[in-house]
Amino acid sequence: MSAEDRNIGNHRELFGLLYETAVNAGIEVIEDRINRKGGVCRLQERLVVVYDAQAPFHERNRLILDAISQVNRDYLYLPPRVRRLLEEDDA
């Protein structure tokens, strides 16, 4: 397995973890064919992540991590890996 294949696998694994964390935090994650970069927005009281179905996993991860960083994390369980990424992002 090449280094690139391992990297893609790591991004895919991280995506699963971030997706689950986001859903548990009440964040709506929408994958669609939008032919755009995607983003994070607030719709009424909901936080929503939208990304293109063809977006690479590292882009999906960036968007979901951005959304998680916008919620009150005081009462939210964050897996250690997600917590570390948020702390690195805050630094």
PyMOL Python script that loads the backbone (N, CA, C, O; Angstrom):
from pymol import cmd

cmd.read_pdbstr("""\
ATOM      1  N   MET A   1       0.847  -1.180   0.000  1.00  0.00           N
ATOM      2  CA  MET A   1       0.000   0.000   0.000  1.00  0.00           C
ATOM      3  C   MET A   1       0.892   1.242   0.000  1.00  0.00           C
ATOM      4  O   MET A   1       1.805   1.360   0.817  1.00  0.00           O
ATOM      5  N   SER A   2       0.623   2.152  -0.908  1.00  0.00           N
ATOM      6  CA  SER A   2       1.438   3.358  -1.016  1.00  0.00           C
ATOM      7  C   SER A   2       1.102   4.337   0.107  1.00  0.00           C
ATOM      8  O   SER A   2       0.070   4.220   0.768  1.00  0.00           O
ATOM      9  N   ALA A   3       1.994   5.302   0.303  1.00  0.00           N
ATOM     10  CA  ALA A   3       1.768   6.332   1.322  1.00  0.00           C
ATOM     11  C   ALA A   3       0.506   7.127   1.001  1.00  0.00           C
ATOM     12  O   ALA A   3      -0.238   7.512   1.903  1.00  0.00           O
ATOM     13  N   GLU A   4       0.269   7.369  -0.279  1.00  0.00           N
ATOM     14  CA  GLU A   4      -0.927   8.114  -0.678  1.00  0.00           C
ATOM     15  C   GLU A   4      -2.198   7.333  -0.337  1.00  0.00           C
ATOM     16  O   GLU A   4      -3.177   7.913   0.134  1.00  0.00           O
ATOM     17  N   ASP A   5      -2.183   6.028  -0.572  1.00  0.00           N
ATOM     18  CA  ASP A   5      -3.338   5.185  -0.236  1.00  0.00           C
ATOM     19  C   ASP A   5      -3.596   5.190   1.267  1.00  0.00           C
ATOM     20  O   ASP A   5      -4.746   5.249   1.701  1.00  0.00           O
ATOM     21  N   ARG A   6      -2.529   5.129   2.060  1.00  0.00           N
ATOM     22  CA  ARG A   6      -2.687   5.168   3.524  1.00  0.00           C
ATOM     23  C   ARG A   6      -3.252   6.509   3.950  1.00  0.00           C
ATOM     24  O   ARG A   6      -4.101   6.573   4.839  1.00  0.00           O
ATOM     25  N   ASN A   7      -2.785   7.584   3.320  1.00  0.00           N
ATOM     26  CA  ASN A   7      -3.261   8.922   3.654  1.00  0.00           C
ATOM     27  C   ASN A   7      -4.754   9.048   3.356  1.00  0.00           C
ATOM     28  O   ASN A   7      -5.501   9.603   4.162  1.00  0.00           O
ATOM     29  N   ILE A   8      -5.190   8.540   2.210  1.00  0.00           N
ATOM     30  CA  ILE A   8      -6.610   8.570   1.854  1.00  0.00           C
ATOM     31  C   ILE A   8      -7.408   7.755   2.864  1.00  0.00           C
ATOM     32  O   ILE A   8      -8.489   8.167   3.285  1.00  0.00           O
ATOM     33  N   GLY A   9      -6.878   6.604   3.251  1.00  0.00           N
ATOM     34  CA  GLY A   9      -7.542   5.773   4.254  1.00  0.00           C
ATOM     35  C   GLY A   9      -7.669   6.487   5.585  1.00  0.00           C
ATOM     36  O   GLY A   9      -8.698   6.385   6.252  1.00  0.00           O
ATOM     37  N   ASN A  10      -6.616   7.218   5.981  1.00  0.00           N
ATOM     38  CA  ASN A  10      -6.660   7.989   7.227  1.00  0.00           C
ATOM     39  C   ASN A  10      -7.717   9.079   7.151  1.00  0.00           C
ATOM     40  O   ASN A  10      -8.457   9.293   8.110  1.00  0.00           O
ATOM     41  N   HIS A  11      -7.793   9.767   6.019  1.00  0.00           N
ATOM     42  CA  HIS A  11      -8.804  10.818   5.849  1.00  0.00           C
ATOM     43  C   HIS A  11     -10.206  10.223   5.893  1.00  0.00           C
ATOM     44  O   HIS A  11     -11.117  10.818   6.468  1.00  0.00           O
ATOM     45  N   ARG A  12     -10.378   9.065   5.293  1.00  0.00           N
ATOM     46  CA  ARG A  12     -11.693   8.402   5.279  1.00  0.00           C
ATOM     47  C   ARG A  12     -12.084   7.986   6.700  1.00  0.00           C
ATOM     48  O   ARG A  12     -13.229   8.167   7.114  1.00  0.00           O
ATOM     49  N   GLU A  13     -11.129   7.432   7.437  1.00  0.00           N
ATOM     50  CA  GLU A  13     -11.381   7.019   8.826  1.00  0.00           C
ATOM     51  C   GLU A  13     -11.728   8.235   9.682  1.00  0.00           C
ATOM     52  O   GLU A  13     -12.667   8.194  10.476  1.00  0.00           O
ATOM     53  N   LEU A  14     -10.967   9.312   9.518  1.00  0.00           N
ATOM     54  CA  LEU A  14     -11.233  10.540  10.268  1.00  0.00           C
ATOM     55  C   LEU A  14     -12.602  11.098   9.907  1.00  0.00           C
ATOM     56  O   LEU A  14     -13.317  11.596  10.777  1.00  0.00           O
ATOM     57  N   PHE A  15     -12.972  11.023   8.642  1.00  0.00           N
ATOM     58  CA  PHE A  15     -14.287  11.494   8.211  1.00  0.00           C
ATOM     59  C   PHE A  15     -15.391  10.788   8.998  1.00  0.00           C
ATOM     60  O   PHE A  15     -16.322  11.436   9.476  1.00  0.00           O
ATOM     61  N   GLY A  16     -15.292   9.472   9.132  1.00  0.00           N
ATOM     62  CA  GLY A  16     -16.301   8.722   9.882  1.00  0.00           C
ATOM     63  C   GLY A  16     -16.416   9.209  11.315  1.00  0.00           C
ATOM     64  O   GLY A  16     -17.519   9.355  11.841  1.00  0.00           O
ATOM     65  N   LEU A  17     -15.281   9.458  11.941  1.00  0.00           N
ATOM     66  CA  LEU A  17     -15.257   9.938  13.319  1.00  0.00           C
ATOM     67  C   LEU A  17     -15.851  11.344  13.422  1.00  0.00           C
ATOM     68  O   LEU A  17     -16.659  11.615  14.310  1.00  0.00           O
ATOM     69  N   LEU A  18     -15.452  12.228  12.519  1.00  0.00           N
ATOM     70  CA  LEU A  18     -15.972  13.600  12.533  1.00  0.00           C
ATOM     71  C   LEU A  18     -17.463  13.632  12.224  1.00  0.00           C
ATOM     72  O   LEU A  18     -18.216  14.376  12.852  1.00  0.00           O
ATOM     73  N   TYR A  19     -17.887  12.827  11.260  1.00  0.00           N
ATOM     74  CA  TYR A  19     -19.303  12.779  10.890  1.00  0.00           C
ATOM     75  C   TYR A  19     -20.144  12.355  12.090  1.00  0.00           C
ATOM     76  O   TYR A  19     -21.155  12.986  12.401  1.00  0.00           O
ATOM     77  N   GLU A  20     -19.729  11.295  12.756  1.00  0.00           N
ATOM     78  CA  GLU A  20     -20.466  10.806  13.926  1.00  0.00           C
ATOM     79  C   GLU A  20     -20.500  11.860  15.035  1.00  0.00           C
ATOM     80  O   GLU A  20     -21.536  12.066  15.666  1.00  0.00           O
ATOM     81  N   THR A  21     -19.375  12.522  15.270  1.00  0.00           N
ATOM     82  CA  THR A  21     -19.308  13.565  16.291  1.00  0.00           C
ATOM     83  C   THR A  21     -20.236  14.720  15.936  1.00  0.00           C
ATOM     84  O   THR A  21     -20.940  15.244  16.799  1.00  0.00           O
ATOM     85  N   ALA A  22     -20.237  15.115  14.666  1.00  0.00           N
ATOM     86  CA  ALA A  22     -21.091  16.223  14.223  1.00  0.00           C
ATOM     87  C   ALA A  22     -22.566  15.885  14.400  1.00  0.00           C
ATOM     88  O   ALA A  22     -23.329  16.703  14.914  1.00  0.00           O
ATOM     89  N   VAL A  23     -22.969  14.711  13.989  1.00  0.00           N
ATOM     90  CA  VAL A  23     -24.371  14.304  14.117  1.00  0.00           C
ATOM     91  C   VAL A  23     -24.769  14.273  15.589  1.00  0.00           C
ATOM     92  O   VAL A  23     -25.861  14.719  15.942  1.00  0.00           O
ATOM     93  N   ASN A  24     -23.896  13.751  16.451  1.00  0.00           N
ATOM     94  CA  ASN A  24     -24.178  13.724  17.888  1.00  0.00           C
ATOM     95  C   ASN A  24     -24.288  15.125  18.473  1.00  0.00           C
ATOM     96  O   ASN A  24     -24.967  15.326  19.480  1.00  0.00           O
ATOM     97  N   ALA A  25     -23.628  16.093  17.850  1.00  0.00           N
ATOM     98  CA  ALA A  25     -23.678  17.483  18.304  1.00  0.00           C
ATOM     99  C   ALA A  25     -24.877  18.230  17.729  1.00  0.00           C
ATOM    100  O   ALA A  25     -25.074  19.408  18.025  1.00  0.00           O
ATOM    101  N   GLY A  26     -25.678  17.553  16.911  1.00  0.00           N
ATOM    102  CA  GLY A  26     -26.856  18.191  16.330  1.00  0.00           C
ATOM    103  C   GLY A  26     -26.576  18.939  15.039  1.00  0.00           C
ATOM    104  O   GLY A  26     -27.409  19.723  14.585  1.00  0.00           O
ATOM    105  N   ILE A  27     -25.423  18.709  14.448  1.00  0.00           N
ATOM    106  CA  ILE A  27     -25.058  19.363  13.191  1.00  0.00           C
ATOM    107  C   ILE A  27     -25.607  18.529  12.041  1.00  0.00           C
ATOM    108  O   ILE A  27     -25.431  17.311  12.005  1.00  0.00           O
ATOM    109  N   GLU A  28     -26.265  19.188  11.112  1.00  0.00           N
ATOM    110  CA  GLU A  28     -26.783  18.493   9.933  1.00  0.00           C
ATOM    111  C   GLU A  28     -25.696  18.482   8.857  1.00  0.00           C
ATOM    112  O   GLU A  28     -25.145  19.530   8.517  1.00  0.00           O
ATOM    113  N   VAL A  29     -25.392  17.314   8.330  1.00  0.00           N
ATOM    114  CA  VAL A  29     -24.359  17.167   7.303  1.00  0.00           C
ATOM    115  C   VAL A  29     -25.043  16.739   6.010  1.00  0.00           C
ATOM    116  O   VAL A  29     -25.702  15.701   5.955  1.00  0.00           O
ATOM    117  N   ILE A  30     -24.874  17.561   4.966  1.00  0.00           N
ATOM    118  CA  ILE A  30     -25.531  17.305   3.685  1.00  0.00           C
ATOM    119  C   ILE A  30     -24.482  17.089   2.602  1.00  0.00           C
ATOM    120  O   ILE A  30     -23.622  17.939   2.371  1.00  0.00           O
ATOM    121  N   GLU A  31     -24.568  15.948   1.950  1.00  0.00           N
ATOM    122  CA  GLU A  31     -23.717  15.639   0.802  1.00  0.00           C
ATOM    123  C   GLU A  31     -24.604  15.672  -0.433  1.00  0.00           C
ATOM    124  O   GLU A  31     -25.614  14.970  -0.496  1.00  0.00           O
ATOM    125  N   ASP A  32     -24.232  16.485  -1.415  1.00  0.00           N
ATOM    126  CA  ASP A  32     -25.048  16.613  -2.623  1.00  0.00           C
ATOM    127  C   ASP A  32     -24.139  16.996  -3.786  1.00  0.00           C
ATOM    128  O   ASP A  32     -22.982  17.367  -3.591  1.00  0.00           O
ATOM    129  N   ARG A  33     -24.668  16.901  -4.969  1.00  0.00           N
ATOM    130  CA  ARG A  33     -23.914  17.334  -6.154  1.00  0.00           C
ATOM    131  C   ARG A  33     -24.160  18.829  -6.354  1.00  0.00           C
ATOM    132  O   ARG A  33     -25.086  19.234  -7.056  1.00  0.00           O
ATOM    133  N   ILE A  34     -23.319  19.628  -5.728  1.00  0.00           N
ATOM    134  CA  ILE A  34     -23.498  21.078  -5.799  1.00  0.00           C
ATOM    135  C   ILE A  34     -22.491  21.742  -6.726  1.00  0.00           C
ATOM    136  O   ILE A  34     -22.644  22.917  -7.059  1.00  0.00           O
ATOM    137  N   ASN A  35     -21.467  21.012  -7.146  1.00  0.00           N
ATOM    138  CA  ASN A  35     -20.430  21.561  -8.029  1.00  0.00           C
ATOM    139  C   ASN A  35     -19.836  22.852  -7.481  1.00  0.00           C
ATOM    140  O   ASN A  35     -19.467  23.755  -8.232  1.00  0.00           O
ATOM    141  N   ARG A  36     -19.755  22.917  -6.185  1.00  0.00           N
ATOM    142  CA  ARG A  36     -19.164  24.056  -5.486  1.00  0.00           C
ATOM    143  C   ARG A  36     -18.303  23.513  -4.352  1.00  0.00           C
ATOM    144  O   ARG A  36     -18.286  22.313  -4.078  1.00  0.00           O
ATOM    145  N   LYS A  37     -17.599  24.414  -3.711  1.00  0.00           N
ATOM    146  CA  LYS A  37     -16.701  24.017  -2.640  1.00  0.00           C
ATOM    147  C   LYS A  37     -17.453  23.555  -1.394  1.00  0.00           C
ATOM    148  O   LYS A  37     -16.955  22.695  -0.668  1.00  0.00           O
ATOM    149  N   GLY A  38     -18.624  24.099  -1.131  1.00  0.00           N
ATOM    150  CA  GLY A  38     -19.367  23.757   0.078  1.00  0.00           C
ATOM    151  C   GLY A  38     -19.034  24.714   1.198  1.00  0.00           C
ATOM    152  O   GLY A  38     -18.263  25.655   1.014  1.00  0.00           O
ATOM    153  N   GLY A  39     -19.617  24.473   2.360  1.00  0.00           N
ATOM    154  CA  GLY A  39     -19.361  25.344   3.491  1.00  0.00           C
ATOM    155  C   GLY A  39     -20.228  25.007   4.685  1.00  0.00           C
ATOM    156  O   GLY A  39     -20.951  24.011   4.707  1.00  0.00           O
ATOM    157  N   VAL A  40     -20.129  25.880   5.681  1.00  0.00           N
ATOM    158  CA  VAL A  40     -20.882  25.745   6.923  1.00  0.00           C
ATOM    159  C   VAL A  40     -21.788  26.956   7.030  1.00  0.00           C
ATOM    160  O   VAL A  40     -21.358  28.084   6.789  1.00  0.00           O
ATOM    161  N   CYS A  41     -23.045  26.721   7.392  1.00  0.00           N
ATOM    162  CA  CYS A  41     -23.960  27.848   7.568  1.00  0.00           C
ATOM    163  C   CYS A  41     -24.920  27.560   8.710  1.00  0.00           C
ATOM    164  O   CYS A  41     -25.086  26.418   9.139  1.00  0.00           O
ATOM    165  N   ARG A  42     -25.541  28.615   9.184  1.00  0.00           N
ATOM    166  CA  ARG A  42     -26.563  28.504  10.210  1.00  0.00           C
ATOM    167  C   ARG A  42     -27.896  28.761   9.541  1.00  0.00           C
ATOM    168  O   ARG A  42     -28.084  29.780   8.876  1.00  0.00           O
ATOM    169  N   LEU A  43     -28.818  27.835   9.719  1.00  0.00           N
ATOM    170  CA  LEU A  43     -30.142  27.938   9.130  1.00  0.00           C
ATOM    171  C   LEU A  43     -31.121  27.908  10.287  1.00  0.00           C
ATOM    172  O   LEU A  43     -31.352  26.862  10.894  1.00  0.00           O
ATOM    173  N   GLN A  44     -31.699  29.074  10.591  1.00  0.00           N
ATOM    174  CA  GLN A  44     -32.515  29.244  11.793  1.00  0.00           C
ATOM    175  C   GLN A  44     -31.665  28.834  12.991  1.00  0.00           C
ATOM    176  O   GLN A  44     -30.649  29.477  13.255  1.00  0.00           O
ATOM    177  N   GLU A  45     -32.037  27.801  13.716  1.00  0.00           N
ATOM    178  CA  GLU A  45     -31.274  27.388  14.901  1.00  0.00           C
ATOM    179  C   GLU A  45     -30.287  26.258  14.611  1.00  0.00           C
ATOM    180  O   GLU A  45     -29.547  25.838  15.500  1.00  0.00           O
ATOM    181  N   ARG A  46     -30.273  25.764  13.370  1.00  0.00           N
ATOM    182  CA  ARG A  46     -29.450  24.601  13.029  1.00  0.00           C
ATOM    183  C   ARG A  46     -28.130  25.013  12.395  1.00  0.00           C
ATOM    184  O   ARG A  46     -28.050  25.999  11.662  1.00  0.00           O
ATOM    185  N   LEU A  47     -27.110  24.245  12.693  1.00  0.00           N
ATOM    186  CA  LEU A  47     -25.815  24.401  12.043  1.00  0.00           C
ATOM    187  C   LEU A  47     -25.746  23.326  10.965  1.00  0.00           C
ATOM    188  O   LEU A  47     -25.984  22.149  11.239  1.00  0.00           O
ATOM    189  N   VAL A  48     -25.420  23.734   9.733  1.00  0.00           N
ATOM    190  CA  VAL A  48     -25.474  22.831   8.586  1.00  0.00           C
ATOM    191  C   VAL A  48     -24.138  22.852   7.847  1.00  0.00           C
ATOM    192  O   VAL A  48     -23.564  23.915   7.609  1.00  0.00           O
ATOM    193  N   VAL A  49     -23.653  21.669   7.490  1.00  0.00           N
ATOM    194  CA  VAL A  49     -22.463  21.518   6.652  1.00  0.00           C
ATOM    195  C   VAL A  49     -22.939  20.971   5.314  1.00  0.00           C
ATOM    196  O   VAL A  49     -23.657  19.972   5.264  1.00  0.00           O
ATOM    197  N   VAL A  50     -22.537  21.628   4.232  1.00  0.00           N
ATOM    198  CA  VAL A  50     -22.895  21.172   2.889  1.00  0.00           C
ATOM    199  C   VAL A  50     -21.600  21.018   2.096  1.00  0.00           C
ATOM    200  O   VAL A  50     -20.754  21.912   2.086  1.00  0.00           O
ATOM    201  N   TYR A  51     -21.460  19.873   1.434  1.00  0.00           N
ATOM    202  CA  TYR A  51     -20.288  19.677   0.580  1.00  0.00           C
ATOM    203  C   TYR A  51     -20.683  18.861  -0.637  1.00  0.00           C
ATOM    204  O   TYR A  51     -21.677  18.135  -0.626  1.00  0.00           O
ATOM    205  N   ASP A  52     -19.884  18.996  -1.689  1.00  0.00           N
ATOM    206  CA  ASP A  52     -20.136  18.269  -2.926  1.00  0.00           C
ATOM    207  C   ASP A  52     -19.817  16.788  -2.735  1.00  0.00           C
ATOM    208  O   ASP A  52     -18.865  16.428  -2.043  1.00  0.00           O
ATOM    209  N   ALA A  53     -20.625  15.945  -3.355  1.00  0.00           N
ATOM    210  CA  ALA A  53     -20.443  14.496  -3.246  1.00  0.00           C
ATOM    211  C   ALA A  53     -19.074  14.052  -3.761  1.00  0.00           C
ATOM    212  O   ALA A  53     -18.576  13.001  -3.355  1.00  0.00           O
ATOM    213  N   GLN A  54     -18.465  14.829  -4.641  1.00  0.00           N
ATOM    214  CA  GLN A  54     -17.155  14.483  -5.189  1.00  0.00           C
ATOM    215  C   GLN A  54     -16.003  15.122  -4.408  1.00  0.00           C
ATOM    216  O   GLN A  54     -14.841  14.954  -4.779  1.00  0.00           O
ATOM    217  N   ALA A  55     -16.310  15.847  -3.339  1.00  0.00           N
ATOM    218  CA  ALA A  55     -15.266  16.519  -2.561  1.00  0.00           C
ATOM    219  C   ALA A  55     -14.340  15.484  -1.926  1.00  0.00           C
ATOM    220  O   ALA A  55     -14.801  14.449  -1.446  1.00  0.00           O
ATOM    221  N   PRO A  56     -13.038  15.759  -1.923  1.00  0.00           N
ATOM    222  CA  PRO A  56     -12.109  14.829  -1.277  1.00  0.00           C
ATOM    223  C   PRO A  56     -12.348  14.801   0.237  1.00  0.00           C
ATOM    224  O   PRO A  56     -12.876  15.752   0.813  1.00  0.00           O
ATOM    225  N   PHE A  57     -11.953  13.705   0.861  1.00  0.00           N
ATOM    226  CA  PHE A  57     -12.207  13.553   2.290  1.00  0.00           C
ATOM    227  C   PHE A  57     -11.549  14.642   3.118  1.00  0.00           C
ATOM    228  O   PHE A  57     -12.120  15.063   4.124  1.00  0.00           O
ATOM    229  N   HIS A  58     -10.370  15.114   2.735  1.00  0.00           N
ATOM    230  CA  HIS A  58      -9.721  16.157   3.539  1.00  0.00           C
ATOM    231  C   HIS A  58     -10.548  17.441   3.537  1.00  0.00           C
ATOM    232  O   HIS A  58     -10.551  18.164   4.533  1.00  0.00           O
ATOM    233  N   GLU A  59     -11.248  17.739   2.446  1.00  0.00           N
ATOM    234  CA  GLU A  59     -12.116  18.923   2.391  1.00  0.00           C
ATOM    235  C   GLU A  59     -13.369  18.711   3.236  1.00  0.00           C
ATOM    236  O   GLU A  59     -13.793  19.616   3.954  1.00  0.00           O
ATOM    237  N   ARG A  60     -13.953  17.541   3.155  1.00  0.00           N
ATOM    238  CA  ARG A  60     -15.124  17.218   3.986  1.00  0.00           C
ATOM    239  C   ARG A  60     -14.748  17.341   5.462  1.00  0.00           C
ATOM    240  O   ARG A  60     -15.495  17.911   6.257  1.00  0.00           O
ATOM    241  N   ASN A  61     -13.589  16.802   5.814  1.00  0.00           N
ATOM    242  CA  ASN A  61     -13.127  16.845   7.203  1.00  0.00           C
ATOM    243  C   ASN A  61     -12.941  18.276   7.676  1.00  0.00           C
ATOM    244  O   ASN A  61     -13.316  18.619   8.797  1.00  0.00           O
ATOM    245  N   ARG A  62     -12.364  19.109   6.826  1.00  0.00           N
ATOM    246  CA  ARG A  62     -12.137  20.512   7.189  1.00  0.00           C
ATOM    247  C   ARG A  62     -13.459  21.203   7.495  1.00  0.00           C
ATOM    248  O   ARG A  62     -13.572  21.922   8.488  1.00  0.00           O
ATOM    249  N   LEU A  63     -14.459  20.988   6.645  1.00  0.00           N
ATOM    250  CA  LEU A  63     -15.759  21.629   6.834  1.00  0.00           C
ATOM    251  C   LEU A  63     -16.455  21.141   8.104  1.00  0.00           C
ATOM    252  O   LEU A  63     -16.999  21.943   8.864  1.00  0.00           O
ATOM    253  N   ILE A  64     -16.437  19.842   8.330  1.00  0.00           N
ATOM    254  CA  ILE A  64     -17.106  19.302   9.517  1.00  0.00           C
ATOM    255  C   ILE A  64     -16.389  19.753  10.786  1.00  0.00           C
ATOM    256  O   ILE A  64     -17.040  20.084  11.777  1.00  0.00           O
ATOM    257  N   LEU A  65     -15.067  19.770  10.766  1.00  0.00           N
ATOM    258  CA  LEU A  65     -14.307  20.237  11.925  1.00  0.00           C
ATOM    259  C   LEU A  65     -14.619  21.704  12.206  1.00  0.00           C
ATOM    260  O   LEU A  65     -14.738  22.102  13.364  1.00  0.00           O
ATOM    261  N   ASP A  66     -14.749  22.499  11.166  1.00  0.00           N
ATOM    262  CA  ASP A  66     -15.122  23.904  11.317  1.00  0.00           C
ATOM    263  C   ASP A  66     -16.479  24.021  12.007  1.00  0.00           C
ATOM    264  O   ASP A  66     -16.646  24.845  12.906  1.00  0.00           O
ATOM    265  N   ALA A  67     -17.439  23.214  11.601  1.00  0.00           N
ATOM    266  CA  ALA A  67     -18.772  23.254  12.213  1.00  0.00           C
ATOM    267  C   ALA A  67     -18.717  22.828  13.676  1.00  0.00           C
ATOM    268  O   ALA A  67     -19.339  23.461  14.529  1.00  0.00           O
ATOM    269  N   ILE A  68     -17.982  21.770  13.971  1.00  0.00           N
ATOM    270  CA  ILE A  68     -17.874  21.305  15.362  1.00  0.00           C
ATOM    271  C   ILE A  68     -17.259  22.391  16.234  1.00  0.00           C
ATOM    272  O   ILE A  68     -17.630  22.541  17.398  1.00  0.00           O
ATOM    273  N   SER A  69     -16.325  23.146  15.677  1.00  0.00           N
ATOM    274  CA  SER A  69     -15.673  24.209  16.454  1.00  0.00           C
ATOM    275  C   SER A  69     -16.640  25.336  16.806  1.00  0.00           C
ATOM    276  O   SER A  69     -16.346  26.143  17.688  1.00  0.00           O
ATOM    277  N   GLN A  70     -17.786  25.405  16.135  1.00  0.00           N
ATOM    278  CA  GLN A  70     -18.753  26.477  16.366  1.00  0.00           C
ATOM    279  C   GLN A  70     -19.826  26.129  17.396  1.00  0.00           C
ATOM    280  O   GLN A  70     -20.639  26.985  17.743  1.00  0.00           O
ATOM    281  N   VAL A  71     -19.845  24.898  17.889  1.00  0.00           N
ATOM    282  CA  VAL A  71     -20.854  24.519  18.879  1.00  0.00           C
ATOM    283  C   VAL A  71     -20.257  24.575  20.279  1.00  0.00           C
ATOM    284  O   VAL A  71     -19.039  24.508  20.447  1.00  0.00           O
ATOM    285  N   ASN A  72     -21.125  24.700  21.284  1.00  0.00           N
ATOM    286  CA  ASN A  72     -20.687  24.676  22.672  1.00  0.00           C
ATOM    287  C   ASN A  72     -20.239  23.257  23.000  1.00  0.00           C
ATOM    288  O   ASN A  72     -21.050  22.331  23.032  1.00  0.00           O
ATOM    289  N   ARG A  73     -18.959  23.098  23.240  1.00  0.00           N
ATOM    290  CA  ARG A  73     -18.401  21.762  23.453  1.00  0.00           C
ATOM    291  C   ARG A  73     -18.332  21.370  24.919  1.00  0.00           C
ATOM    292  O   ARG A  73     -17.831  20.295  25.248  1.00  0.00           O
ATOM    293  N   ASP A  74     -18.828  22.229  25.809  1.00  0.00           N
ATOM    294  CA  ASP A  74     -18.739  21.949  27.241  1.00  0.00           C
ATOM    295  C   ASP A  74     -19.459  20.664  27.635  1.00  0.00           C
ATOM    296  O   ASP A  74     -18.990  19.933  28.507  1.00  0.00           O
ATOM    297  N   TYR A  75     -20.585  20.385  27.004  1.00  0.00           N
ATOM    298  CA  TYR A  75     -21.381  19.211  27.382  1.00  0.00           C
ATOM    299  C   TYR A  75     -21.446  18.183  26.261  1.00  0.00           C
ATOM    300  O   TYR A  75     -22.364  17.365  26.207  1.00  0.00           O
ATOM    301  N   LEU A  76     -20.482  18.230  25.386  1.00  0.00           N
ATOM    302  CA  LEU A  76     -20.452  17.346  24.226  1.00  0.00           C
ATOM    303  C   LEU A  76     -19.266  16.397  24.350  1.00  0.00           C
ATOM    304  O   LEU A  76     -18.142  16.830  24.605  1.00  0.00           O
ATOM    305  N   TYR A  77     -19.520  15.099  24.169  1.00  0.00           N
ATOM    306  CA  TYR A  77     -18.403  14.157  24.176  1.00  0.00           C
ATOM    307  C   TYR A  77     -17.646  14.290  22.862  1.00  0.00           C
ATOM    308  O   TYR A  77     -18.223  14.174  21.781  1.00  0.00           O
ATOM    309  N   LEU A  78     -16.356  14.534  22.973  1.00  0.00           N
ATOM    310  CA  LEU A  78     -15.489  14.591  21.802  1.00  0.00           C
ATOM    311  C   LEU A  78     -14.457  13.479  21.907  1.00  0.00           C
ATOM    312  O   LEU A  78     -13.730  13.406  22.897  1.00  0.00           O
ATOM    313  N   PRO A  79     -14.383  12.624  20.914  1.00  0.00           N
ATOM    314  CA  PRO A  79     -13.320  11.613  20.923  1.00  0.00           C
ATOM    315  C   PRO A  79     -11.961  12.312  21.026  1.00  0.00           C
ATOM    316  O   PRO A  79     -11.797  13.417  20.507  1.00  0.00           O
ATOM    317  N   PRO A  80     -10.990  11.685  21.687  1.00  0.00           N
ATOM    318  CA  PRO A  80      -9.686  12.330  21.882  1.00  0.00           C
ATOM    319  C   PRO A  80      -9.068  12.876  20.593  1.00  0.00           C
ATOM    320  O   PRO A  80      -8.491  13.963  20.601  1.00  0.00           O
ATOM    321  N   ARG A  81      -9.180  12.150  19.507  1.00  0.00           N
ATOM    322  CA  ARG A  81      -8.587  12.608  18.239  1.00  0.00           C
ATOM    323  C   ARG A  81      -9.252  13.896  17.759  1.00  0.00           C
ATOM    324  O   ARG A  81      -8.570  14.797  17.271  1.00  0.00           O
ATOM    325  N   VAL A  82     -10.562  13.989  17.891  1.00  0.00           N
ATOM    326  CA  VAL A  82     -11.291  15.193  17.477  1.00  0.00           C
ATOM    327  C   VAL A  82     -10.922  16.356  18.396  1.00  0.00           C
ATOM    328  O   VAL A  82     -10.694  17.470  17.924  1.00  0.00           O
ATOM    329  N   ARG A  83     -10.861  16.105  19.693  1.00  0.00           N
ATOM    330  CA  ARG A  83     -10.487  17.152  20.657  1.00  0.00           C
ATOM    331  C   ARG A  83      -9.096  17.706  20.327  1.00  0.00           C
ATOM    332  O   ARG A  83      -8.879  18.917  20.360  1.00  0.00           O
ATOM    333  N   ARG A  84      -8.149  16.796  20.005  1.00  0.00           N
ATOM    334  CA  ARG A  84      -6.785  17.231  19.647  1.00  0.00           C
ATOM    335  C   ARG A  84      -6.799  18.119  18.410  1.00  0.00           C
ATOM    336  O   ARG A  84      -6.127  19.150  18.375  1.00  0.00           O
ATOM    337  N   LEU A  85      -7.560  17.724  17.397  1.00  0.00           N
ATOM    338  CA  LEU A  85      -7.628  18.519  16.167  1.00  0.00           C
ATOM    339  C   LEU A  85      -8.197  19.907  16.441  1.00  0.00           C
ATOM    340  O   LEU A  85      -7.714  20.898  15.892  1.00  0.00           O
ATOM    341  N   LEU A  86      -9.215  19.979  17.283  1.00  0.00           N
ATOM    342  CA  LEU A  86      -9.802  21.277  17.622  1.00  0.00           C
ATOM    343  C   LEU A  86      -8.817  22.139  18.402  1.00  0.00           C
ATOM    344  O   LEU A  86      -8.728  23.344  18.171  1.00  0.00           O
ATOM    345  N   GLU A  87      -8.084  21.530  19.318  1.00  0.00           N
ATOM    346  CA  GLU A  87      -7.091  22.272  20.092  1.00  0.00           C
ATOM    347  C   GLU A  87      -5.973  22.785  19.191  1.00  0.00           C
ATOM    348  O   GLU A  87      -5.503  23.909  19.366  1.00  0.00           O
ATOM    349  N   GLU A  88      -5.544  21.969  18.229  1.00  0.00           N
ATOM    350  CA  GLU A  88      -4.518  22.402  17.275  1.00  0.00           C
ATOM    351  C   GLU A  88      -5.032  23.559  16.436  1.00  0.00           C
ATOM    352  O   GLU A  88      -4.291  24.494  16.131  1.00  0.00           O
ATOM    353  N   ASP A  89      -6.297  23.493  16.068  1.00  0.00           N
ATOM    354  CA  ASP A  89      -6.918  24.531  15.248  1.00  0.00           C
ATOM    355  C   ASP A  89      -7.046  25.838  16.023  1.00  0.00           C
ATOM    356  O   ASP A  89      -6.926  26.919  15.447  1.00  0.00           O
ATOM    357  N   ASP A  90      -7.294  25.738  17.351  1.00  0.00           N
ATOM    358  CA  ASP A  90      -7.442  26.924  18.197  1.00  0.00           C
ATOM    359  C   ASP A  90      -6.106  27.602  18.465  1.00  0.00           C
ATOM    360  O   ASP A  90      -6.064  28.801  18.740  1.00  0.00           O
ATOM    361  N   ALA A  91      -5.017  26.847  18.387  1.00  0.00           N
ATOM    362  CA  ALA A  91      -3.689  27.386  18.719  1.00  0.00           C
ATOM    363  C   ALA A  91      -3.178  28.340  17.673  1.00  0.00           C
ATOM    364  O   ALA A  91      -2.078  28.874  17.810  1.00  0.00           O
TER     365      ALA A  91
END
""", "prot")
cmd.dss("prot")
cmd.show_as("cartoon", "prot")
cmd.util.cbc("prot")
cmd.orient("prot")
